Amino acid sequence: MKNEILRRLSALALGLALLLNAAPLPQAFAVEDDTDASSSDSADSTDTADKTAVTTADNDPTVTAAAANAPALDATAALLVSPESDMVLYEKNADEKRYPASTTKIMTALLTLENVSDLSVVVTAEASDFENVTSDSSNAGIKVGEQVTVKDLLYALMLPSANEAAYMLARHVGGSWEQFVDMMNERAAELGCTGTHFCNPCGLHEDDHYTTAHDLYLIAKEAMKDATFRDIVSTVQHRMAKTNLHEERIILTTNQLIFSSFQPWSYANCLGIKTGHTSQAGNCFVGYAEYGDAKLFSVVLGCSSSSKEYPTVAASFTDTKSLCQWGFENFTSKTLARQGEEVTYTKVKLSTDTNQVILTAKNDLVSLLPRELDVKDLELQSDIPEEVDAPIKAGDTIGSVTYTYDGRDYGTVELVALNDISRSTVLFYADKLSSFSQSIVFKVLLLAAAAFFLLHIFTGLVFGGVRRRRRRRSSRSRYNDSTYQRRHRK
């Protein structure tokens, strides 16, 4: 009897142990190197404060620049950006709302090129296209009933800044200019513009028609991805084809930086993009320039109609030239990573071939850096998983790495696997089993089994004792029975 109780108590103790220790099975994986890839190939996060920023020579507190001797501008808002890394080299009130004037037409051209595949399609001018255009505003001399191709309308839009061309294109693309304006605002939001609201397709003044220097950069950067747009904005003059109401005509750009290379204010590195002017907006210009491999986007808003150097030339042009020259003098294009170049590595699971995969640059990464900054001094901030499950194919994107210095990002490149790595079937199923053993489902089942086992033991102890007592009482009653006693005496 005592032995039976001891056995049941031992079983009860075992059940309690199972209940309290729902321990997972040990993991199974390939032997790993002790080297921690993430610690050896990535830099610690640094202070994001812009420690290289300085004010302009006139100590303008609204200006932040990434190098010394930044130019003092006439513009009330300005921006200079390296497009490869979106690095801001110079900014002045870049996120404050301003009236854009005809720089609005960059978005009008972008939407037209995105929605019209055949630029030879003819659009007929309607009276409604002139209802919101003032007689003294910029135009290309298009008349009601005149039939003009989309291509010529785009040149008229971007060179002489024709407002009637803006309304014709808006109606052709959007069905009505009002619907087209909705498209403009939707596209601006898609591009990440946070301070922009358009009310018309041409930029004539309305109080609720505004943008920011930074938003104009985003729109211009997207537009410059289109080859036709690049050709148009870098054109000085264009010959519009003969129409039903007009002989051939030559239209000229309003961009004084490229209009005549003989003028002292011209700028050979400028390749566009768009001018703008209203009395409320002042003189505006969104520019693009190249010098060797280096590229720059510039935006100046709210400039005077005459510059200090050249009274007959708007300050928007001299500001743009000064900005770009300063940018190219103080920064230079450098290659941070080359396609196929080994950058780092990370650990591999479920393979017996290797325990790590080498990661290489997916493509070349070229960025604008301060001239005195050496590429080898850049810090690498990795966005890579600590380990990757096999199988892996050569060229699979595993993560990325960002090149930084002193809290400033200079570019990011995706990292891909150098070679194929096969998966071990045994390690794969062992990992599945290990994962299941750590899952909630497994633990619930284990707890349920332990509880059932404990209940079974407890029931056995309780009801087993009851049965034993009953048997003992039954035995005593039979022993005490007089018939039983007489029978056994005989």
C-alpha positions in Angstrom: 0.0 0.0 0.0 2.7 2.5 1.0 4.7 1.6 -2.2 1.6 2.3 -4.3 1.1 5.7 -2.7 4.8 6.6 -3.1 4.6 5.7 -6.8 1.6 7.9 -7.3 3.2 10.8 -5.5 6.3 10.5 -7.6 4.1 10.5 -10.7 2.4 13.6 -9.4 5.7 15.4 -8.9 6.8 14.5 -12.4 3.5 16.0 -13.8 4.2 19.2 -11.8 7.7 19.4 -13.3 6.3 19.0 -16.8 3.7 21.7 -16.1 6.2 24.2 -14.8 8.9 23.5 -17.5 7.4 23.5 -20.9 10.9 23.7 -22.3 11.4 24.0 -26.1 13.6 21.6 -28.0 17.2 22.8 -28.7 17.7 24.7 -32.0 19.5 23.1 -34.9 21.6 25.1 -37.3 24.9 25.1 -39.2 28.1 25.8 -37.2 28.5 29.6 -37.0 31.6 31.7 -36.9 32.0 33.7 -33.7 32.5 36.9 -35.7 29.6 39.4 -35.4 29.1 40.8 -38.9 26.7 43.5 -37.7 29.3 44.9 -35.2 32.3 44.7 -37.5 30.7 46.2 -40.6 28.4 48.9 -39.4 29.0 52.1 -37.6 27.3 53.1 -34.4 24.5 55.6 -34.9 25.8 59.2 -34.7 24.4 62.4 -33.7 22.0 63.6 -36.4 22.8 67.2 -35.9 24.3 68.9 -38.9 27.7 69.8 -37.5 29.1 71.1 -40.8 26.4 73.6 -41.3 27.4 77.2 -41.4 25.6 80.5 -42.1 26.3 82.6 -45.1 28.9 85.3 -45.2 26.3 87.9 -44.1 25.3 85.7 -41.1 21.7 85.2 -42.4 20.1 83.0 -39.7 17.6 81.7 -42.2 20.3 80.0 -44.2 21.9 76.6 -43.6 24.8 75.5 -45.8 27.0 72.4 -45.9 30.2 74.3 -46.7 31.8 77.7 -45.9 31.5 80.9 -48.0 27.9 80.1 -49.1 26.5 83.0 -51.2 24.2 85.6 -49.8 21.1 85.5 -52.0 18.4 87.9 -53.0 15.8 85.1 -52.8 13.4 84.9 -49.9 13.5 81.1 -50.2 16.1 78.9 -51.8 17.4 75.3 -52.1 20.4 73.5 -53.6 20.3 69.7 -53.7 22.5 66.9 -54.9 19.9 64.5 -56.5 21.9 61.3 -56.1 21.6 61.3 -52.3 19.0 64.1 -51.9 21.7 65.9 -49.9 20.8 69.5 -49.2 23.8 71.7 -49.8 22.1 75.0 -49.2 18.6 76.0 -47.9 16.8 79.2 -47.0 13.2 78.9 -45.8 13.0 75.9 -48.1 9.8 74.5 -46.3 8.0 77.8 -46.1 5.0 78.4 -48.4 5.6 80.6 -51.4 3.7 81.5 -54.6 5.3 79.5 -57.4 4.1 81.6 -60.4 4.9 79.8 -63.7 7.2 77.2 -62.1 3.7 75.5 -61.6 4.0 74.5 -65.3 6.6 71.9 -64.4 3.8 69.8 -62.9 1.6 70.5 -65.9 4.3 69.2 -68.2 5.0 66.2 -66.0 1.3 65.1 -65.9 1.0 65.6 -69.7 4.0 63.4 -70.4 2.8 60.8 -68.0 -0.7 60.6 -69.5 -0.2 61.2 -73.3 1.8 58.6 -75.1 1.4 60.1 -78.6 2.7 63.7 -78.6 1.6 64.2 -82.2 -2.1 64.3 -81.2 -3.7 67.6 -82.1 -5.6 69.7 -79.6 -8.0 72.4 -80.7 -8.0 75.6 -78.7 -11.4 76.5 -77.2 -12.7 79.7 -75.8 -12.7 78.2 -72.3 -8.9 77.9 -72.6 -8.7 81.7 -72.5 -11.3 82.5 -69.9 -8.8 82.6 -67.0 -5.9 84.0 -68.9 -5.2 87.7 -68.7 -4.4 89.5 -71.9 -1.1 90.8 -70.6 0.1 87.4 -69.4 2.7 85.2 -71.2 1.4 83.4 -74.3 2.4 81.8 -77.6 -0.2 83.6 -79.7 -2.5 80.6 -80.0 -6.0 81.5 -81.2 -9.4 80.0 -80.5 -10.0 77.2 -83.0 -6.3 76.7 -83.7 -5.1 73.1 -83.9 -1.7 72.5 -82.2 0.1 69.2 -81.4 0.7 68.2 -77.8 4.4 68.4 -78.5 4.3 72.0 -79.6 2.0 72.8 -76.7 4.6 71.5 -74.3 7.3 73.6 -75.9 5.0 76.6 -75.8 4.3 75.8 -72.1 7.9 75.6 -71.1 9.8 78.1 -73.3 7.7 81.3 -73.6 5.5 80.1 -70.6 2.3 80.2 -72.6 -0.7 80.2 -70.2 -3.2 79.2 -73.0 -1.1 76.2 -73.7 -1.4 75.2 -70.0 -5.2 75.3 -70.1 -5.3 73.4 -73.4 -3.1 70.6 -72.1 -5.0 70.5 -68.8 -8.3 70.1 -70.7 -6.9 67.5 -73.0 -5.4 65.4 -70.2 -8.0 65.9 -67.4 -11.2 66.4 -69.4 -11.5 69.8 -67.8 -8.9 72.1 -66.3 -10.6 71.7 -62.9 -10.2 67.9 -63.0 -6.6 68.4 -64.1 -5.9 70.5 -61.1 -7.2 67.7 -58.9 -4.7 65.4 -60.7 -1.9 68.0 -60.0 -2.6 67.9 -56.3 -2.8 64.1 -56.1 0.5 63.8 -58.0 2.1 66.3 -55.7 1.1 64.3 -52.7 2.4 61.1 -54.3 5.8 62.7 -54.8 5.9 63.6 -51.1 5.0 67.3 -51.4 3.7 68.5 -48.0 3.4 72.2 -48.6 1.8 72.4 -52.0 -1.7 73.3 -53.3 -2.5 74.1 -56.9 -5.6 76.0 -58.1 -4.8 76.3 -61.8 -2.4 74.7 -64.3 -0.4 77.8 -65.2 0.6 79.6 -62.0 -1.3 82.9 -62.3 -1.8 84.2 -58.8 -4.5 82.9 -56.5 -4.1 83.2 -52.7 -4.6 79.4 -52.2 -2.1 78.5 -55.0 1.2 77.8 -53.2 4.2 75.5 -52.8 7.6 75.4 -51.2 11.2 75.3 -52.5 11.6 71.7 -51.3 8.3 70.6 -53.0 9.4 72.2 -56.3 12.6 70.2 -56.1 10.7 67.0 -55.7 8.4 67.8 -58.7 11.4 68.9 -60.9 13.4 65.9 -60.0 10.6 63.6 -61.1 10.0 65.5 -64.3 13.7 65.4 -65.3 13.5 61.6 -65.4 11.6 62.0 -68.7 13.9 62.4 -71.8 11.4 64.6 -73.6 11.1 66.9 -70.7 14.9 67.2 -70.5 15.1 68.1 -74.2 12.3 70.7 -73.9 13.7 72.6 -70.9 17.2 72.8 -72.3 16.0 74.2 -75.6 16.6 77.9 -76.4 14.3 78.2 -79.4 11.7 75.9 -81.0 10.0 76.1 -84.4 6.3 75.4 -83.9 4.7 73.6 -86.9 2.3 75.4 -89.2 -1.3 75.2 -88.0 -4.7 75.8 -89.5 -4.6 79.4 -88.3 -0.9 80.2 -88.1 2.3 79.9 -90.2 5.4 78.4 -88.6 6.6 80.4 -85.7 9.7 80.4 -83.5 9.3 80.6 -79.8 12.1 81.5 -77.4 12.9 80.4 -73.8 12.6 82.9 -70.9 15.6 81.2 -69.2 18.3 83.9 -69.4 21.0 81.5 -68.2 20.9 79.6 -71.5 19.3 82.2 -73.8 22.6 83.6 -75.0 26.1 82.2 -74.2 27.6 85.6 -75.0 26.0 87.3 -72.1 28.0 87.6 -68.9 25.1 86.3 -66.8 24.7 83.1 -68.8 25.7 79.8 -67.3 27.0 77.0 -69.5 26.4 74.3 -66.9 22.7 75.1 -66.7 20.4 72.6 -68.5 17.0 74.1 -67.6 14.3 74.2 -66.1 11.6 76.8 -65.6 11.1 80.5 -64.9 8.2 82.2 -63.2 7.0 85.7 -62.3 4.0 87.4 -60.8 3.9 90.6 -58.7 3.0 88.5 -55.7 5.5 85.7 -56.3 8.4 87.8 -57.4 10.9 86.2 -59.8 11.3 82.5 -59.4 13.5 79.9 -61.1 13.9 76.1 -60.8 17.2 75.1 -62.2 19.3 72.0 -63.1 23.0 72.0 -63.7 25.8 69.5 -64.4 29.5 69.7 -64.1 31.4 66.5 -65.0 29.6 63.7 -63.1 28.1 66.1 -60.5 24.5 67.2 -60.7 22.6 69.9 -58.9 19.0 71.0 -58.6 18.4 74.6 -57.5 15.2 76.5 -56.5 15.0 80.3 -55.8 11.7 82.0 -55.0 10.7 85.6 -54.3 13.6 87.3 -56.1 13.9 90.9 -57.3 13.3 91.9 -60.9 16.9 93.2 -61.1 20.1 91.9 -59.7 23.0 93.8 -58.2 25.4 92.8 -60.9 23.1 93.2 -63.9 20.1 95.6 -63.4 18.3 94.3 -66.5 18.5 90.7 -65.4 16.3 89.2 -62.6 18.1 88.2 -59.4 16.6 84.7 -59.8 19.2 84.0 -62.6 22.2 85.5 -60.8 21.2 83.7 -57.5 20.9 80.4 -59.3 24.3 80.8 -61.0 26.0 81.8 -57.7 24.4 78.8 -55.9 25.5 76.3 -58.5 29.0 77.7 -58.8 29.4 77.6 -55.1 28.1 74.0 -55.0 30.5 72.7 -57.7 33.5 74.6 -56.2 33.0 73.1 -52.7 31.6 69.7 -53.6 32.7 67.0 -56.0 31.2 63.8 -57.4 32.8 60.7 -55.9 32.1 57.0 -56.2 31.2 55.5 -52.9 30.5 51.9 -54.1 31.0 50.0 -57.3 28.7 47.3 -58.6 29.8 43.9 -57.5 32.2 45.3 -54.9 32.2 43.4 -51.6 30.8 45.5 -48.8 30.0 43.2 -45.9 28.5 39.8 -45.0 25.8 38.3 -42.8 25.1 35.0 -41.2 23.3 32.1 -42.9 21.0 29.5 -41.4 19.9 26.1 -42.7 22.9 25.4 -44.8 25.8 23.0 -44.3 27.8 24.7 -47.2 28.6 27.9 -45.3 27.6 29.9 -42.3 27.8 33.4 -44.0 27.0 35.1 -47.2 29.1 37.9 -48.8 27.1 41.0 -49.8 28.1 43.2 -52.7 26.9 46.5 -54.0 23.9 46.1 -56.4 24.9 49.1 -58.5 27.4 52.0 -58.6 26.8 54.7 -56.0 28.0 58.1 -57.0 27.4 61.1 -54.7 28.4 64.7 -54.1 30.9 65.0 -51.2 32.8 68.0 -49.8 36.1 68.1 -51.7 38.2 67.6 -48.6 36.3 64.5 -47.5 37.9 61.2 -48.4 35.6 58.3 -49.2 37.5 56.0 -46.9 36.6 58.3 -44.0 32.8 57.7 -44.5 31.0 55.6 -41.9 28.7 52.7 -43.0 25.3 52.3 -41.4 23.9 48.8 -42.3 20.3 47.8 -42.6 20.9 44.0 -42.9 19.2 41.1 -41.1 21.4 39.4 -38.5 20.9 36.1 -40.3 19.3 34.9 -43.5 17.7 31.5 -44.2 19.0 29.4 -47.1 18.4 28.8 -49.9 19.9 32.1 -51.3 20.4 32.9 -55.0 23.2 35.1 -56.3 21.8 38.6 -56.8 19.1 38.3 -54.1 18.7 41.6 -52.3 19.6 41.1 -48.6 19.7 44.6 -47.3 21.4 48.0 -47.8 24.1 50.2 -46.5 24.1 54.0 -46.0 27.3 56.1 -46.3 27.5 58.8 -43.7 29.8 61.3 -42.1 29.3 63.5 -39.1 25.6 62.8 -39.1 25.0 63.5 -42.8 23.9 60.9 -45.3 25.7 60.8 -48.6 23.9 57.9 -50.3 22.4 54.4 -49.9 23.1 51.3 -52.0 21.3 48.0 -51.9 23.3 44.9 -51.1 22.9 41.5 -52.9 24.2 38.0 -52.3 27.5 37.2 -54.1 26.7 33.5 -54.8 24.2 30.7 -54.4 23.8 28.9 -51.1 21.8 25.7 -50.9 19.6 24.6 -48.1 20.1 21.5 -46.0 16.9 19.4 -45.8 17.8 18.0 -42.4 18.5 21.4 -40.9 15.3 22.8 -42.5 13.0 20.2 -40.8 15.0 20.4 -37.6 14.4 24.2 -37.6 10.7 23.7 -38.3 10.5 21.3 -35.3 12.4 23.7 -33.2 10.1 26.6 -34.2 7.0 24.5 -33.5 8.4 23.6 -30.0 8.6 27.3 -29.2 5.2 28.1 -30.6 2.1 28.9 -28.5 0.3 26.0 -29.9 2.9 23.5 -28.7 3.0 25.1 -25.3 -0.8 24.9 -25.0 -0.8 21.3 -26.0 2.0 20.5 -23.6 0.2 22.3 -20.7 -3.1 20.5 -21.6 -1.3 17.1 -21.6 0.4 17.9 -18.2 -2.9 19.0 -16.8 -4.6 15.8 -18.0 -1.8 13.7 -16.5 -2.1 15.5 -13.2 -5.8 15.1 -13.2 -5.5 11.4 -13.9 -3.0 10.9 -11.0 -5.2 13.0 -8.7 -8.3 11.0 -9.6 -6.4 7.8 -9.1 -5.2 8.9 -5.6 -8.7 10.1 -4.5 -10.9 7.3 -6.0 -8.3 4.6 -5.5 -8.3 5.3 -1.7 -12.1 5.3 -1.7 -12.1 1.9 -3.4 -9.6 0.5 -0.9 -11.6 1.7 2.1 -14.7 0.1 0.7 -12.9 -3.2 0.1 -11.6 -3.1 3.7 -15.1 -2.4 5.1 -16.5 -5.1 2.9 -14.0 -7.6 4.2 -14.7 -6.7 7.9 -18.4 -7.0 7.4 -18.0 -10.5 5.9 -15.7 -11.5 8.7 -18.1 -10.3 11.3 -21.0 -12.0 9.7 -22.2 -14.9 11.9 -22.8 -17.2 9.0 -19.3 -16.6 7.8 -17.8 -17.3 11.2 -19.8 -20.5 11.7 -18.9 -21.8 8.2 -15.2 -21.3 8.9 -15.3 -22.8 12.4 -16.5 -26.0 11.0 
